[in-house]
Amino acid sequence: MEQQELSSVNGTLLERPTSQLLNDFGAGKASPGSGSAAALLGLLSAKMLTTVCEISLRKKECESSHTQFEFILKTVKEELEPRLKFLFEADAKDFEKVVFLRTQRDKCTEQLEKSRLSKESLDLLQTATDYTFEIAELSTRLMGFGIFSFENGWHAIRGDSGVAISASMSSVMSSIFIANLNLKTLKRRNYASINLKRCQQIQGSLNELQTRAFSCVTNISSESLESIQLELQDHEETLNSPDIN
C-alpha cells in the first residue's frame, strides 16, 4: 500500500507542509479523503477560535465574557483540537485500508476469502463512520463557540469569528454527507438503522446553529451598510456646505 508506506516514512499527514498536504488531497487517491477534510475544517475553526479567545481576553471591552472565553480556550486546546487531529489521521489511515480491502475482494475468486474481505472492509468502514460522526459532533460544539465569540468577542476580529463559524459549519455539513453515504453502504447492518437517527439529530442541531449564524451575517451586513450610508451622507453634506461654495 504505497500511500501507507509514504505516511510511515514522512510522519503524520498534519506534519507535512501545507502545499504538500493540499496536493495529497488532490492526488486522486482514497486517502486523505473527505473524512480527513471534514476534520481539517474543524481544526481550522479551532485555530481561529483560539486566536479570537486569546485576543478578546486581552481586551477590556470583553471583560464581562472573559470567564466564558477562558472556558472555550481551555476546551478547544485541551479537548477538541487534539481529538480532531487524531480523527484526521485515523480516518486517512483506516479509509485507505477500506479501499485496499475492497480492491482485494474484487480481485478474489475464492468465495470464502471474498466474504472475509468484504466483512473486514465493512467493519472498518463502520469504524470510519464513527470517526465521521464524532467529527460532526465536535464541530457542532465549535460552531456554537464561534457564534458566542462573534457576538461577545472583540469587535475588530469578527472576521476571524466568522471564519470559525463557517469552517465548523462546513465540517458538520460535510460529515453529514459522508455519514449518510456510508450508512447507505452499510444498509444491511443494524449499525445503519441505529445511526440514521444520530445523523438526523446532528442535522437538526446544524439547522438551529445555521439560523443563528446567518443572523450574525445579517447583523454585520447591516452594520456595514449603515456605516457606508452615513459616510456618504457626511460626504454629501460636506460638499453642500456653504463653506465649500
N, C-alpha and C positions, 0 to 999 in steps of 0.2 A: 504494500500500500504506500505509494510514492509520497503522498502528502503527509501521512503519519510519520514517515521516516524524516521528512523535512522538518516537521514540528519538533521531533526529539533532538535534532541537531541544533536547531536555532532557538530553542526555548519556547516559551508560551507565545501565542499569537499576539497578545497585547504588548509584548516587549518589542515587537517589530516596529520599524519606522512607519509613520502614518502613510506615506506613499506606497510602501510595500503592502501594508495591510489592506489598503483600498484596492490595490491590484489583485490581492488574494480574493477579495470579494467578487471582483470582475473577471476572474480567470476561467469561468465556465466550468467550475468543479463543484462537487457536492458540499465541500467544506473549505472555509467557513461559509455558512449559508444563512437562511432567513432567521433562524432562531438566534444565532450569534449576532446578527444585525439588529434584531429587536433588543437584545441585551446591551449592545453598544449604544443604542439610542437612550436607553435607561441610564447608562454610565455618563453620557454627555449631559443629561438632565441633572444627574447627581453632582457633577463637577460645577455646573453653572449655579446650582443651589448653594454649593459650598462657598462660591465667590460672593453671592448675594448675602449670605448669612455673615460671612467674615466682615464685609464692608458695613452692613447695616448695624452690626454690633459695635462699630466704632462711631456711629452717628447718634448725636443727642436727640434728633427728631424721631428716632426709632426706639428711644429708651423704654417706652411702655411695652414694647414687644420683645425686649431683649431675652426674657426668660424663654419665650417660645422659639426664638432664633437659636438659642443655646441648645435647646432640645432637638430641633431639626438638624443642626450641625452635628451633634453627637450621634444621632440616629443614622444620618447619611454616611458619616465617616466610619462608624464602627459596625454598622449592620448592613445597610442597603448596598453601598458601593462594594465592599468585599464579596458579598453574596452574588451580585451581578457579575463581577469579574470571574468568579467560579463558574457560574452558569454559562457565561460566554465561552469559556474554554471547554467545559463539559459537553455543551451542545455540539461544538465543532468536532470534537473527538468522537462522540457517540454516533452522530448522524453520519459521519464518514463510514463508520463501521456498518451502519444500517444499509447504506448503498453498496458497500462491498459484499455483504451477505446476500443482498438481492441479486447482485451480479452472479455470485457463485450458485445461487439457487437456480437462476435461469439457465446456467450452463450445465447443471447437473442432470443426469439421465436416470439415476437410481432413485426410485420413489421415496424410500425411507430417508435417504440423505436429503433429498429435496424438501421433504416435510420438516426435517430437523432445522434446516437452514431457514425455511420460511418462518417457523415458530421463533427461532432465535432473532430474526430480523424484526418481527412484530413485537417481541418482548423489549427489544432495545428502542424501537420506535415509541413504545409506551413510556419508557423512561425519559426519552427526549421530549415527549409531550408534557410530562410532569415538569420538566425544566421550563417549557413554554408557559405553562400556567403560572409558575412561580414568578417568571419574568413579568408577566402581566400584572400580578398582584403587587409586586414590589414597585412597579412603575405607576400603578394606581396611587400608591401612597406618595410617590414623588410628585405626581400631578397635583395632589391635594396640598402638599408643601409648597409647590410652585405658585399656586393660586394665593395661598396665605402670604407668601413672600412678595408677590406683586402688589397685593393690597396693603401690606404693612411695612414693606422694606423701604430702603432709601429710594426716593422718587427718581433720582437720576439714573438708576440702574434697572429700571423696569424692563428695558430691552433684554437684559440677562434673565430676569424672571420669566419674561415671555418665551425665551428660548427653552428654559427649563420646563415650562408648561407644554410647549409644542413638542419637544423631543420625547417627553414622557407619554404624551397623548399618542404620538406615533408609535411608540414602543407597545403600548397597550393594544392599539388597533391592529398592529402587525401580528401580535401574539394571538389575537382572536382569529385572524385569517389562518394562521399556521395551525392552531389547535383544532379548528373546525375541519381543515383539510386532513389532519392526522386522524381525527375521530372517524372520518369517512372511511379511511383505510382500515381502521380498527373496528369497523361496524359489527363484526361477528363476535366481538368480545364484550363481556359485561362492562368492562372499563369504559367503552364508548357511551353506553346509555347512562352510566353513573355520572360521567364527567360532562355530559352535554349540559346539564343544569348548571354546573360550575362555570362553563363558558358563557351561558346566558346571564348569570349573576355578574360576571366581570363586565359584560357588555352593558348591563343595567347601570353599574357604577360609572362606567365610562360616559354614558349618556348624561348622567347627572353632573359629572365634572365638566363635560363639554359645555353645558349650559352656563356654568359659572365662568369657564374660560372665555367663552365668547362675550360674556358680559365685561370681562377685563379688556378685551379688544375694543368693544364698543365704547367703553369709558375713555381709553387712551385716544381713540379716534375723535371723540367729542372734544377732548381737551385740545388736541392738535388743531381741529377745525376752528374752535373758539379763539385760540391764540393767533392763528393766521388772520382771522377776520378782524380781530382787534388791531393787529398790526397794520392791516390795510386801511382800517378806519382812521387810525392815528396818522398814517401817511397822507391820506386824503385831506384830513383836517389841516395838516401842516401845509400842504400845497395851497389850500384855500385861505390860509391865514392872511390877514391884511399886511402883516409884516413882510410877507413874501412878495406881495404885489407892488 
